[in-house]
Amino acid sequence: MWYALGVLNTWLTKQLGLEIPIIGAPMGGRAGGLLAGEVSRAGGLGMLGAARYTTPEWVAAEAAIARRVGGSFGVGLMSWALDDDDALLTAALAEKPALVSLSFGDPAPYVDRVKDAGALVVSQVSTVEDMAVAEAAGVDAIVAQGTEAGGHTGRIATLTLLQEVLEATRLPVLAAGGIATGRGLAAVLAAGAHGAFVGTALLASPETTGPEYAIGRLLAARSTDTVYTDVFDKARHQPWPARWFGRAIVNNLSDKFDGAGASEDEIADVYDPADPDCGVVYAGQAAGLVTASRPVFEVVKNIAHDAEKQLTRVCGM
Ligand SMILES: Cc1cc2nc3c(=O)[nH]c(=O)nc-3n(C[C@H](O)[C@H](O)[C@H](O)COP(=O)(O)O)c2cc1C
């Protein structure tokens, strides 16, 4: 029987009433209500990726889908973007999410509003100094997000950062970045994490949104085929603070412009979201572990099942 030994029961599963300690990572442009709902239906908690360029109407519509498919859900927002306009936070809280992540920037101005709305609040951090800022802001848990993660991230590897953060805080800690199999989930749980954000592992699933070529590009990519770059932000005129580049699958656009010192307009002129060689597919180094397009439900269940097997084996040693 699955999950029989309780090795997957953690602070996270207890707080949110989950079967398994897996959070479907918020992924702007790729994680809408269907994907989030399927993660929740599989026993974890799925999150909507509310990118800076999305709208309150999108949040409301996708939250309704997530609720219908999976019951509860979370929403991921960028603190630095809320500093300009917090309409997406207002829209998210109106949908009564179980979890809100306020990542990339200081979450302090927003934490009380999230707690007052009855949601748990976490923050993805890239350094131990970021962790101290999030802790001071009053978040419920920290997510140590390593550089191997897909999308925007910092420069320190998941396992290194996870160890640093676990040593530095008494708050519950989750891990993000490169966790795509039961082995990965078992490893971070064994290290002391209470759960994991899983993103890239879900990106070949039919429940994702995004350009039609994205799944094929991911399936063809090896773990060596990603690049950590600001080229795609410049191409799309997204004003991300320079300390967070994005990790994406390499293509002609990144080959031509990464580190080349071109202006935003020069890159934007070549950018073409309809063309896989000049668009963007954000994905992490776990791309090499994603070799088939499988339903989200199956991916999540398999990660949990295999993690339980690994942990049970280790416990028995
Ligand atoms: C396509 C994509 C989009 C992302 N968008 C967001 C986002 O909007 N907000 C956010 O907090 N994190 C975002 N992330 C980061 C994820 O929440 C998470 O940290 C990451 O996917 C975990 O690493 P993994 O991809 O190796 O599983 C994104 C990641 C990907 C792959």
The ligand as a MOL file (V3000), in Angstrom:
LIG
                    3D

  0  0  0     0  0            999 V3000
M  V30 BEGIN CTAB
M  V30 COUNTS 31 33 0 0 0
M  V30 BEGIN ATOM
M  V30 1 C 8.4130 27.5550 -16.7870 0
M  V30 2 C 8.6840 28.0180 -15.3950 0
M  V30 3 C 8.0770 29.1710 -14.9320 0
M  V30 4 C 8.2800 29.5830 -13.6100 0
M  V30 5 N 7.5950 30.6890 -13.1430 0
M  V30 6 C 7.6560 31.0050 -11.8190 0
M  V30 7 C 6.8080 32.0100 -11.2790 0
M  V30 8 O 5.9990 32.6170 -11.9990 0
M  V30 9 N 6.9100 32.2980 -9.9530 0
M  V30 10 C 7.7740 31.6300 -9.1400 0
M  V30 11 O 7.8070 31.9100 -7.9410 0
M  V30 12 N 8.5820 30.6540 -9.6270 0
M  V30 13 C 8.5280 30.3180 -10.9310 0
M  V30 14 N 9.2970 29.2790 -11.4270 0
M  V30 15 C 10.1630 28.5410 -10.4930 0
M  V30 16 C 9.3880 27.3840 -9.8820 0
M  V30 17 O 8.4150 27.8730 -8.9880 0
M  V30 18 C 10.3010 26.3730 -9.1290 0
M  V30 19 O 11.1890 27.0500 -8.2770 0
M  V30 20 C 11.1160 25.5020 -10.0710 0
M  V30 21 O 10.3450 25.0350 -11.1400 0
M  V30 22 C 11.6950 24.3160 -9.2950 0
M  V30 23 O 12.7320 23.7080 -9.9840 0
M  V30 24 P 12.5220 22.5630 -11.0960 0
M  V30 25 O 12.0170 23.2830 -12.2980 0
M  V30 26 O 13.8710 22.0030 -11.2860 0
M  V30 27 O 11.5250 21.5790 -10.5620 0
M  V30 28 C 9.1330 28.8520 -12.7400 0
M  V30 29 C 9.7490 27.7000 -13.2270 0
M  V30 30 C 9.5240 27.2620 -14.5360 0
M  V30 31 C 10.1750 25.9960 -15.0000 0
M  V30 END ATOM
M  V30 BEGIN BOND
M  V30 1 1 1 2
M  V30 2 1 2 3
M  V30 3 2 2 30
M  V30 4 2 3 4
M  V30 5 1 4 5
M  V30 6 1 4 28
M  V30 7 2 5 6
M  V30 8 1 6 7
M  V30 9 1 6 13
M  V30 10 2 7 8
M  V30 11 1 7 9
M  V30 12 1 9 10
M  V30 13 2 10 11
M  V30 14 1 10 12
M  V30 15 2 12 13
M  V30 16 1 13 14
M  V30 17 1 14 15
M  V30 18 1 14 28
M  V30 19 1 15 16
M  V30 20 1 16 17
M  V30 21 1 16 18
M  V30 22 1 18 19
M  V30 23 1 18 20
M  V30 24 1 20 21
M  V30 25 1 20 22
M  V30 26 1 22 23
M  V30 27 1 23 24
M  V30 28 2 24 25
M  V30 29 1 24 26
M  V30 30 1 24 27
M  V30 31 2 28 29
M  V30 32 1 29 30
M  V30 33 1 30 31
M  V30 END BOND
M  V30 END CTAB
M  END
